[in-house]
Amino acid sequence: MFEHSFEEEIQQLKEGTITEIVIQQKDFSLFREAWKVQEDREKIIGEAGLNGKIIYRFVN
């Protein structure tokens, strides 16, 4: 089974290549593992969406 790695997406978010990351409820723990090792994680802001979805954006 393939496990999604969010490190690359987080890097793209910080670089501005992408504007947001949409995380489904089932993937939250995988995302959190990648998020919590980021030195500037306080700049990665999550917004709750519908049906357990979370939208993360990078704020300078």
PDB file with SEQRES, HELIX, SHEET and CRYST1 records, atoms N, CA, C and O in Angstrom:
SEQRES   1 A   60  MET PHE GLU HIS SER PHE GLU GLU GLU ILE GLN GLN LEU          
SEQRES   2 A   60  LYS GLU GLY THR ILE THR GLU ILE VAL ILE GLN GLN LYS          
SEQRES   3 A   60  ASP PHE SER LEU PHE ARG GLU ALA TRP LYS VAL GLN GLU          
SEQRES   4 A   60  ASP ARG GLU LYS ILE ILE GLY GLU ALA GLY LEU ASN GLY          
SEQRES   5 A   60  LYS ILE ILE TYR ARG PHE VAL ASN                              
HELIX    1 AA1 GLU A    7  GLU A   15  1                                   9    
HELIX    2 AA2 GLN A   25  ASP A   27  5                                   3    
HELIX    3 AA3 PHE A   28  TRP A   35  1                                   8    
HELIX    4 AA4 ARG A   41  LYS A   43  5                                   3    
HELIX    5 AA5 LEU A   50  GLY A   52  5                                   3    
SHEET    1 AA1 3 ILE A  21  ILE A  23  0                                        
SHEET    2 AA1 3 ILE A  54  PHE A  58 -1                                        
SHEET    3 AA1 3 ILE A  44  ALA A  48 -1                                        
CRYST1    1.000    1.000    1.000  90.00  90.00  90.00 P 1           1          
ATOM      1  N   MET A   1       0.844  -1.182   0.000  1.00  0.00           N  
ATOM      2  CA  MET A   1       0.000   0.000   0.000  1.00  0.00           C  
ATOM      3  C   MET A   1       0.888   1.243   0.000  1.00  0.00           C  
ATOM      4  O   MET A   1       1.869   1.307   0.741  1.00  0.00           O  
ATOM      5  N   PHE A   2       0.552   2.213  -0.815  1.00  0.00           N  
ATOM      6  CA  PHE A   2       1.304   3.462  -0.935  1.00  0.00           C  
ATOM      7  C   PHE A   2       0.894   4.420   0.167  1.00  0.00           C  
ATOM      8  O   PHE A   2      -0.293   4.664   0.380  1.00  0.00           O  
ATOM      9  N   GLU A   3       1.893   4.969   0.875  1.00  0.00           N  
ATOM     10  CA  GLU A   3       1.622   5.986   1.882  1.00  0.00           C  
ATOM     11  C   GLU A   3       2.014   7.344   1.324  1.00  0.00           C  
ATOM     12  O   GLU A   3       3.115   7.515   0.801  1.00  0.00           O  
ATOM     13  N   HIS A   4       1.130   8.288   1.435  1.00  0.00           N  
ATOM     14  CA  HIS A   4       1.364   9.636   0.908  1.00  0.00           C  
ATOM     15  C   HIS A   4       2.385  10.344   1.797  1.00  0.00           C  
ATOM     16  O   HIS A   4       2.285  10.301   3.023  1.00  0.00           O  
ATOM     17  N   SER A   5       3.353  10.985   1.177  1.00  0.00           N  
ATOM     18  CA  SER A   5       4.340  11.776   1.893  1.00  0.00           C  
ATOM     19  C   SER A   5       4.066  13.252   1.601  1.00  0.00           C  
ATOM     20  O   SER A   5       4.038  13.664   0.441  1.00  0.00           O  
ATOM     21  N   PHE A   6       3.871  14.028   2.632  1.00  0.00           N  
ATOM     22  CA  PHE A   6       3.484  15.428   2.459  1.00  0.00           C  
ATOM     23  C   PHE A   6       4.654  16.397   2.490  1.00  0.00           C  
ATOM     24  O   PHE A   6       4.453  17.597   2.307  1.00  0.00           O  
ATOM     25  N   GLU A   7       5.878  15.910   2.717  1.00  0.00           N  
ATOM     26  CA  GLU A   7       7.030  16.808   2.801  1.00  0.00           C  
ATOM     27  C   GLU A   7       7.198  17.638   1.525  1.00  0.00           C  
ATOM     28  O   GLU A   7       7.443  18.843   1.595  1.00  0.00           O  
ATOM     29  N   GLU A   8       7.068  17.005   0.377  1.00  0.00           N  
ATOM     30  CA  GLU A   8       7.236  17.716  -0.897  1.00  0.00           C  
ATOM     31  C   GLU A   8       6.146  18.762  -1.094  1.00  0.00           C  
ATOM     32  O   GLU A   8       6.422  19.875  -1.542  1.00  0.00           O  
ATOM     33  N   GLU A   9       4.913  18.405  -0.762  1.00  0.00           N  
ATOM     34  CA  GLU A   9       3.821  19.373  -0.904  1.00  0.00           C  
ATOM     35  C   GLU A   9       3.988  20.560   0.035  1.00  0.00           C  
ATOM     36  O   GLU A   9       3.681  21.693  -0.337  1.00  0.00           O  
ATOM     37  N   ILE A  10       4.473  20.312   1.250  1.00  0.00           N  
ATOM     38  CA  ILE A  10       4.708  21.399   2.191  1.00  0.00           C  
ATOM     39  C   ILE A  10       5.790  22.323   1.647  1.00  0.00           C  
ATOM     40  O   ILE A  10       5.669  23.544   1.747  1.00  0.00           O  
ATOM     41  N   GLN A  11       6.835  21.757   1.080  1.00  0.00           N  
ATOM     42  CA  GLN A  11       7.906  22.571   0.494  1.00  0.00           C  
ATOM     43  C   GLN A  11       7.371  23.423  -0.662  1.00  0.00           C  
ATOM     44  O   GLN A  11       7.710  24.600  -0.777  1.00  0.00           O  
ATOM     45  N   GLN A  12       6.542  22.829  -1.509  1.00  0.00           N  
ATOM     46  CA  GLN A  12       5.940  23.572  -2.622  1.00  0.00           C  
ATOM     47  C   GLN A  12       5.056  24.700  -2.103  1.00  0.00           C  
ATOM     48  O   GLN A  12       5.029  25.789  -2.676  1.00  0.00           O  
ATOM     49  N   LEU A  13       4.345  24.442  -1.033  1.00  0.00           N  
ATOM     50  CA  LEU A  13       3.492  25.463  -0.416  1.00  0.00           C  
ATOM     51  C   LEU A  13       4.339  26.630   0.078  1.00  0.00           C  
ATOM     52  O   LEU A  13       3.985  27.789  -0.143  1.00  0.00           O  
ATOM     53  N   LYS A  14       5.440  26.339   0.738  1.00  0.00           N  
ATOM     54  CA  LYS A  14       6.319  27.387   1.259  1.00  0.00           C  
ATOM     55  C   LYS A  14       7.002  28.168   0.143  1.00  0.00           C  
ATOM     56  O   LYS A  14       7.252  29.364   0.292  1.00  0.00           O  
ATOM     57  N   GLU A  15       7.305  27.513  -0.966  1.00  0.00           N  
ATOM     58  CA  GLU A  15       7.947  28.170  -2.097  1.00  0.00           C  
ATOM     59  C   GLU A  15       6.968  28.978  -2.938  1.00  0.00           C  
ATOM     60  O   GLU A  15       7.383  29.817  -3.737  1.00  0.00           O  
ATOM     61  N   GLY A  16       5.672  28.733  -2.763  1.00  0.00           N  
ATOM     62  CA  GLY A  16       4.667  29.436  -3.542  1.00  0.00           C  
ATOM     63  C   GLY A  16       4.298  28.736  -4.835  1.00  0.00           C  
ATOM     64  O   GLY A  16       3.530  29.276  -5.632  1.00  0.00           O  
ATOM     65  N   THR A  17       4.835  27.536  -5.059  1.00  0.00           N  
ATOM     66  CA  THR A  17       4.505  26.761  -6.255  1.00  0.00           C  
ATOM     67  C   THR A  17       3.032  26.375  -6.250  1.00  0.00           C  
ATOM     68  O   THR A  17       2.371  26.370  -7.289  1.00  0.00           O  
ATOM     69  N   ILE A  18       2.526  26.049  -5.052  1.00  0.00           N  
ATOM     70  CA  ILE A  18       1.091  25.781  -4.874  1.00  0.00           C  
ATOM     71  C   ILE A  18       0.575  26.739  -3.804  1.00  0.00           C  
ATOM     72  O   ILE A  18       1.351  27.218  -2.977  1.00  0.00           O  
ATOM     73  N   THR A  19      -0.720  27.022  -3.813  1.00  0.00           N  
ATOM     74  CA  THR A  19      -1.275  27.988  -2.868  1.00  0.00           C  
ATOM     75  C   THR A  19      -1.929  27.346  -1.655  1.00  0.00           C  
ATOM     76  O   THR A  19      -2.133  28.007  -0.636  1.00  0.00           O  
ATOM     77  N   GLU A  20      -2.261  26.056  -1.756  1.00  0.00           N  
ATOM     78  CA  GLU A  20      -2.903  25.377  -0.635  1.00  0.00           C  
ATOM     79  C   GLU A  20      -2.736  23.873  -0.747  1.00  0.00           C  
ATOM     80  O   GLU A  20      -2.491  23.325  -1.822  1.00  0.00           O  
ATOM     81  N   ILE A  21      -2.877  23.225   0.399  1.00  0.00           N  
ATOM     82  CA  ILE A  21      -2.888  21.759   0.464  1.00  0.00           C  
ATOM     83  C   ILE A  21      -4.218  21.377   1.104  1.00  0.00           C  
ATOM     84  O   ILE A  21      -4.552  21.860   2.186  1.00  0.00           O  
ATOM     85  N   VAL A  22      -4.966  20.523   0.443  1.00  0.00           N  
ATOM     86  CA  VAL A  22      -6.244  20.055   0.975  1.00  0.00           C  
ATOM     87  C   VAL A  22      -6.021  18.659   1.547  1.00  0.00           C  
ATOM     88  O   VAL A  22      -5.617  17.738   0.836  1.00  0.00           O  
ATOM     89  N   ILE A  23      -6.290  18.519   2.842  1.00  0.00           N  
ATOM     90  CA  ILE A  23      -6.077  17.256   3.549  1.00  0.00           C  
ATOM     91  C   ILE A  23      -7.426  16.647   3.897  1.00  0.00           C  
ATOM     92  O   ILE A  23      -8.292  17.294   4.485  1.00  0.00           O  
ATOM     93  N   GLN A  24      -7.574  15.402   3.523  1.00  0.00           N  
ATOM     94  CA  GLN A  24      -8.773  14.664   3.908  1.00  0.00           C  
ATOM     95  C   GLN A  24      -8.581  14.137   5.327  1.00  0.00           C  
ATOM     96  O   GLN A  24      -7.450  13.940   5.773  1.00  0.00           O  
ATOM     97  N   GLN A  25      -9.666  13.913   6.020  1.00  0.00           N  
ATOM     98  CA  GLN A  25      -9.617  13.453   7.403  1.00  0.00           C  
ATOM     99  C   GLN A  25      -8.752  12.198   7.560  1.00  0.00           C  
ATOM    100  O   GLN A  25      -8.009  12.077   8.534  1.00  0.00           O  
ATOM    101  N   LYS A  26      -8.846  11.279   6.619  1.00  0.00           N  
ATOM    102  CA  LYS A  26      -8.100  10.021   6.713  1.00  0.00           C  
ATOM    103  C   LYS A  26      -6.596  10.222   6.581  1.00  0.00           C  
ATOM    104  O   LYS A  26      -5.826   9.358   7.002  1.00  0.00           O  
ATOM    105  N   ASP A  27      -6.157  11.348   6.002  1.00  0.00           N  
ATOM    106  CA  ASP A  27      -4.740  11.629   5.798  1.00  0.00           C  
ATOM    107  C   ASP A  27      -4.154  12.586   6.826  1.00  0.00           C  
ATOM    108  O   ASP A  27      -2.968  12.912   6.755  1.00  0.00           O  
ATOM    109  N   PHE A  28      -4.954  13.041   7.774  1.00  0.00           N  
ATOM    110  CA  PHE A  28      -4.496  14.062   8.705  1.00  0.00           C  
ATOM    111  C   PHE A  28      -3.274  13.626   9.507  1.00  0.00           C  
ATOM    112  O   PHE A  28      -2.342  14.416   9.656  1.00  0.00           O  
ATOM    113  N   SER A  29      -3.242  12.427  10.018  1.00  0.00           N  
ATOM    114  CA  SER A  29      -2.107  12.012  10.845  1.00  0.00           C  
ATOM    115  C   SER A  29      -0.812  11.960  10.038  1.00  0.00           C  
ATOM    116  O   SER A  29       0.252  12.286  10.565  1.00  0.00           O  
ATOM    117  N   LEU A  30      -0.884  11.553   8.766  1.00  0.00           N  
ATOM    118  CA  LEU A  30       0.303  11.560   7.909  1.00  0.00           C  
ATOM    119  C   LEU A  30       0.784  12.989   7.657  1.00  0.00           C  
ATOM    120  O   LEU A  30       1.982  13.268   7.715  1.00  0.00           O  
ATOM    121  N   PHE A  31      -0.157  13.885   7.379  1.00  0.00           N  
ATOM    122  CA  PHE A  31       0.201  15.284   7.175  1.00  0.00           C  
ATOM    123  C   PHE A  31       0.810  15.870   8.433  1.00  0.00           C  
ATOM    124  O   PHE A  31       1.812  16.582   8.362  1.00  0.00           O  
ATOM    125  N   ARG A  32       0.226  15.583   9.576  1.00  0.00           N  
ATOM    126  CA  ARG A  32       0.702  16.142  10.847  1.00  0.00           C  
ATOM    127  C   ARG A  32       2.143  15.732  11.124  1.00  0.00           C  
ATOM    128  O   ARG A  32       2.931  16.536  11.621  1.00  0.00           O  
ATOM    129  N   GLU A  33       2.490  14.496  10.809  1.00  0.00           N  
ATOM    130  CA  GLU A  33       3.872  14.031  11.011  1.00  0.00           C  
ATOM    131  C   GLU A  33       4.852  14.871  10.198  1.00  0.00           C  
ATOM    132  O   GLU A  33       5.921  15.225  10.696  1.00  0.00           O  
ATOM    133  N   ALA A  34       4.505  15.191   8.966  1.00  0.00           N  
ATOM    134  CA  ALA A  34       5.373  16.016   8.116  1.00  0.00           C  
ATOM    135  C   ALA A  34       5.348  17.473   8.572  1.00  0.00           C  
ATOM    136  O   ALA A  34       6.372  18.153   8.509  1.00  0.00           O  
ATOM    137  N   TRP A  35       4.215  17.955   9.022  1.00  0.00           N  
ATOM    138  CA  TRP A  35       4.046  19.343   9.449  1.00  0.00           C  
ATOM    139  C   TRP A  35       4.825  19.639  10.732  1.00  0.00           C  
ATOM    140  O   TRP A  35       5.462  20.686  10.843  1.00  0.00           O  
ATOM    141  N   LYS A  36       4.775  18.730  11.691  1.00  0.00           N  
ATOM    142  CA  LYS A  36       5.342  19.034  13.009  1.00  0.00           C  
ATOM    143  C   LYS A  36       6.869  19.131  13.027  1.00  0.00           C  
ATOM    144  O   LYS A  36       7.430  19.646  13.994  1.00  0.00           O  
ATOM    145  N   VAL A  37       7.554  18.653  11.990  1.00  0.00           N  
ATOM    146  CA  VAL A  37       9.014  18.782  11.930  1.00  0.00           C  
ATOM    147  C   VAL A  37       9.455  20.046  11.195  1.00  0.00           C  
ATOM    148  O   VAL A  37      10.653  20.308  11.088  1.00  0.00           O  
ATOM    149  N   GLN A  38       8.512  20.826  10.691  1.00  0.00           N  
ATOM    150  CA  GLN A  38       8.826  22.068   9.986  1.00  0.00           C  
ATOM    151  C   GLN A  38       9.174  23.152  11.002  1.00  0.00           C  
ATOM    152  O   GLN A  38       8.431  23.365  11.961  1.00  0.00           O  
ATOM    153  N   GLU A  39      10.295  23.834  10.800  1.00  0.00           N  
ATOM    154  CA  GLU A  39      10.705  24.899  11.716  1.00  0.00           C  
ATOM    155  C   GLU A  39       9.734  26.075  11.697  1.00  0.00           C  
ATOM    156  O   GLU A  39       9.536  26.732  12.719  1.00  0.00           O  
ATOM    157  N   ASP A  40       9.134  26.341  10.552  1.00  0.00           N  
ATOM    158  CA  ASP A  40       8.211  27.466  10.425  1.00  0.00           C  
ATOM    159  C   ASP A  40       6.752  27.008  10.339  1.00  0.00           C  
ATOM    160  O   ASP A  40       5.942  27.605   9.630  1.00  0.00           O  
ATOM    161  N   ARG A  41       6.437  25.948  11.066  1.00  0.00           N  
ATOM    162  CA  ARG A  41       5.090  25.367  10.994  1.00  0.00           C  
ATOM    163  C   ARG A  41       3.995  26.325  11.448  1.00  0.00           C  
ATOM    164  O   ARG A  41       2.838  26.163  11.061  1.00  0.00           O  
ATOM    165  N   GLU A  42       4.346  27.336  12.277  1.00  0.00           N  
ATOM    166  CA  GLU A  42       3.323  28.292  12.720  1.00  0.00           C  
ATOM    167  C   GLU A  42       2.825  29.156  11.571  1.00  0.00           C  
ATOM    168  O   GLU A  42       1.803  29.830  11.696  1.00  0.00           O  
ATOM    169  N   LYS A  43       3.550  29.139  10.443  1.00  0.00           N  
ATOM    170  CA  LYS A  43       3.130  29.898   9.265  1.00  0.00           C  
ATOM    171  C   LYS A  43       2.268  29.066   8.319  1.00  0.00           C  
ATOM    172  O   LYS A  43       1.768  29.578   7.318  1.00  0.00           O  
ATOM    173  N   ILE A  44       2.095  27.791   8.636  1.00  0.00           N  
ATOM    174  CA  ILE A  44       1.249  26.904   7.833  1.00  0.00           C  
ATOM    175  C   ILE A  44      -0.085  26.809   8.567  1.00  0.00           C  
ATOM    176  O   ILE A  44      -0.226  26.079   9.548  1.00  0.00           O  
ATOM    177  N   ILE A  45      -1.043  27.556   8.073  1.00  0.00           N  
ATOM    178  CA  ILE A  45      -2.331  27.744   8.749  1.00  0.00           C  
ATOM    179  C   ILE A  45      -3.396  26.840   8.144  1.00  0.00           C  
ATOM    180  O   ILE A  45      -3.575  26.805   6.927  1.00  0.00           O  
ATOM    181  N   GLY A  46      -4.100  26.112   9.001  1.00  0.00           N  
ATOM    182  CA  GLY A  46      -5.175  25.237   8.556  1.00  0.00           C  
ATOM    183  C   GLY A  46      -6.535  25.857   8.772  1.00  0.00           C  
ATOM    184  O   GLY A  46      -6.774  26.532   9.773  1.00  0.00           O  
ATOM    185  N   GLU A  47      -7.427  25.624   7.823  1.00  0.00           N  
ATOM    186  CA  GLU A  47      -8.803  26.099   7.907  1.00  0.00           C  
ATOM    187  C   GLU A  47      -9.724  24.902   7.719  1.00  0.00           C  
ATOM    188  O   GLU A  47      -9.624  24.182   6.726  1.00  0.00           O  
ATOM    189  N   ALA A  48     -10.613  24.695   8.671  1.00  0.00           N  
ATOM    190  CA  ALA A  48     -11.528  23.560   8.593  1.00  0.00           C  
ATOM    191  C   ALA A  48     -12.511  23.736   7.455  1.00  0.00           C  
ATOM    192  O   ALA A  48     -13.071  24.814   7.255  1.00  0.00           O  
ATOM    193  N   GLY A  49     -12.710  22.664   6.718  1.00  0.00           N  
ATOM    194  CA  GLY A  49     -13.684  22.655   5.638  1.00  0.00           C  
ATOM    195  C   GLY A  49     -14.801  21.675   5.959  1.00  0.00           C  
ATOM    196  O   GLY A  49     -14.931  21.214   7.093  1.00  0.00           O  
ATOM    197  N   LEU A  50     -15.589  21.368   4.970  1.00  0.00           N  
ATOM    198  CA  LEU A  50     -16.702  20.441   5.153  1.00  0.00           C  
ATOM    199  C   LEU A  50     -16.232  18.995   5.116  1.00  0.00           C  
ATOM    200  O   LEU A  50     -15.222  18.677   4.488  1.00  0.00           O  
ATOM    201  N   ASN A  51     -16.958  18.134   5.783  1.00  0.00           N  
ATOM    202  CA  ASN A  51     -16.726  16.688   5.768  1.00  0.00           C  
ATOM    203  C   ASN A  51     -15.328  16.296   6.232  1.00  0.00           C  
ATOM    204  O   ASN A  51     -14.753  15.343   5.705  1.00  0.00           O  
ATOM    205  N   GLY A  52     -14.769  17.013   7.209  1.00  0.00           N  
ATOM    206  CA  GLY A  52     -13.475  16.671   7.774  1.00  0.00           C  
ATOM    207  C   GLY A  52     -12.276  17.113   6.960  1.00  0.00           C  
ATOM    208  O   GLY A  52     -11.146  16.731   7.264  1.00  0.00           O  
ATOM    209  N   LYS A  53     -12.506  17.909   5.931  1.00  0.00           N  
ATOM    210  CA  LYS A  53     -11.438  18.408   5.084  1.00  0.00           C  
ATOM    211  C   LYS A  53     -10.757  19.593   5.767  1.00  0.00           C  
ATOM    212  O   LYS A  53     -11.427  20.403   6.408  1.00  0.00           O  
ATOM    213  N   ILE A  54      -9.412  19.706   5.635  1.00  0.00           N  
ATOM    214  CA  ILE A  54      -8.678  20.849   6.158  1.00  0.00           C  
ATOM    215  C   ILE A  54      -7.849  21.437   5.021  1.00  0.00           C  
ATOM    216  O   ILE A  54      -7.173  20.708   4.295  1.00  0.00           O  
ATOM    217  N   ILE A  55      -7.906  22.759   4.872  1.00  0.00           N  
ATOM    218  CA  ILE A  55      -7.172  23.453   3.827  1.00  0.00           C  
ATOM    219  C   ILE A  55      -6.037  24.223   4.494  1.00  0.00           C  
ATOM    220  O   ILE A  55      -6.272  25.091   5.335  1.00  0.00           O  
ATOM    221  N   TYR A  56      -4.796  23.894   4.107  1.00  0.00           N  
ATOM    222  CA  TYR A  56      -3.624  24.555   4.678  1.00  0.00           C  
ATOM    223  C   TYR A  56      -3.057  25.540   3.677  1.00  0.00           C  
ATOM    224  O   TYR A  56      -2.954  25.252   2.484  1.00  0.00           O  
ATOM    225  N   ARG A  57      -2.685  26.726   4.190  1.00  0.00           N  
ATOM    226  CA  ARG A  57      -2.054  27.774   3.395  1.00  0.00           C  
ATOM    227  C   ARG A  57      -0.828  28.273   4.147  1.00  0.00           C  
ATOM    228  O   ARG A  57      -0.760  28.183   5.372  1.00  0.00           O  
ATOM    229  N   PHE A  58       0.140  28.799   3.401  1.00  0.00           N  
ATOM    230  CA  PHE A  58       1.356  29.340   3.992  1.00  0.00           C  
ATOM    231  C   PHE A  58       1.219  30.850   4.081  1.00  0.00           C  
ATOM    232  O   PHE A  58       0.914  31.504   3.083  1.00  0.00           O  
ATOM    233  N   VAL A  59       1.438  31.409   5.260  1.00  0.00           N  
ATOM    234  CA  VAL A  59       1.338  32.840   5.486  1.00  0.00           C  
ATOM    235  C   VAL A  59       2.721  33.369   5.843  1.00  0.00           C  
ATOM    236  O   VAL A  59       3.343  32.904   6.798  1.00  0.00           O  
ATOM    237  N   ASN A  60       3.193  34.333   5.079  1.00  0.00           N  
ATOM    238  CA  ASN A  60       4.521  34.903   5.357  1.00  0.00           C  
ATOM    239  C   ASN A  60       4.461  35.706   6.584  1.00  0.00           C  
ATOM    240  O   ASN A  60       5.471  36.276   6.999  1.00  0.00           O  
TER     241      ASN A  60                                                      
END                                                                             
